[in-house]
Amino acid sequence: MVQHAVGQGGLHSGELTLGQKPLRWVYDCGSNQADALKREVGSIARDGEIDLLFLSHLDSDHVNGVDLLLSQVKVREVILPYLNEEALVATIARDVSRGALTGVLVEAVSDLSGWFGSRGVETVTFVDDSDDEGGDGPDVPDAPAGGGDGDCTAKWTGEPVPFPETSSVAQTGAGTAKMRRAFPGAALLVMTPGGQLNWALVPYVHKPSAALMKAFNDALDAEFGKGTDKKAIAQSAKDPAVRERLRNCYDALWADHNLISMTLYAGPITPEIMEIDISICRRYPYWHPHHEWADCGGWMLTGDAHLDGLRRRQRFLKFYRRFSGLTNVFMVPHHGSVHNHSDEVLNAMPELRVGYAAAGPNNYGHPHNEVRDSVRAHHSAFFHQVDHRRFNQIVMAVRKR
């Protein structure tokens, strides 16, 4: 598993091999440093087809490399947090407020099925939010049993349902991706012909509060007229006059600067003795902070998750309580922003070895010194900044005996 050096953005790739064909996944694909992004996207594409592309949210610095990636390599399935029409408009309004709106984003959110399908994606899966007090955690079996020979595949727990249920886009057609929706708590288990391996990809989605979304909807109604089609607003966002009106509406949401973000745990389901090797470069591993046999091997990716808020943090910790103790590498949220950080999250990970921020040159003060110091204060972890330089990554290799 590799956190690629793309600077202020996000690009993570993972690969699990047992048979001839590896199972490959990517989490986020964007950066404000275009040259570094182009370089690292090319390195991922050269390794072959991607089974799963997780997009934590639609901020430009997390997705502005997706079109480039899809133009260079086949991606079978894209996984997104569920975005209703109000959330899509809010996402556009946020980028407008930051001066970061792109025509590609407007085109994509207007027709996700057609946009991804025309680029070779077979399936788009939405993950429902799991914010009902953290639920009972993900739907993952307690004791996976399997292995043997054969290629790895990823299988959802519970079959996702077609989405929208009554729409023709629920069916695969020429240049159209199949759209479906996974239920809250659904996870991807790694399977072989011999059974289920001790490895899972577990997404978790948080969403803005109902009160904030109501305030935003009220602002939209006041600005565009009550009952105005939200999709039509999104599709017209290329018009500068519409963008200015959206910027006014976004003021109702400014306090929740991370509207929706999907985190992802990639790692074992239950403790198992494995060799863990962590370094900052795959080809020239001159730095080995951790190399031992251990009963962990997990990596927690957070996108722009807002973990400073008490209720949101409590739900996150409750959802991932089975996997916190198996996490060795943790992406601090929002490039190390102090407004997204909590020591409570770090303390829930006793086997943490690396806390890192994916942050290149920026004007936001990312990563914040308080976040650096908090990671360094952990009893077994150190802090590392993954910026835009080629040999500045985080790499973790996990091998069974």
Buried (B, 14 or more C-beta within 10 A) or exposed (E): BBBBBBBBBBBBBBBBEBBEBBBBBBBBBBBBBBEBBBBBBEBBBEEEEBBBBBBBBBBBBBBBBBBBBBEBBBBBBBBBBBBEBBBBBBBBBBBBBBEBBBEBBBBBBBBBBBBBBBBBBBBBBBBBBBBEEBBEBBBBEEEBEBBEEBBBBBEBBEEBEBBEEEEEBBEBEEEBBBBBBBBBBBBBBBBBEEEBBBBBBBBBBBBBBEEBBEBBBEBBEEBBEEEEEBBEBBBBBEEEEBBEBBBBBBEBBEEBBBBBBBBBBBBBBBBBEBBBBBBBBEEEBEEEEBEEEBBBBBBBBBBBBBBBBEEBBBBBBBBBEBBBBBBBBBBBBBBBBBBBBBEEBBBBBBBBBBBBBBBBEBEEEBBBEEBBEBBEEBEEBBBBBBBBEEEBBBBBBBEEE
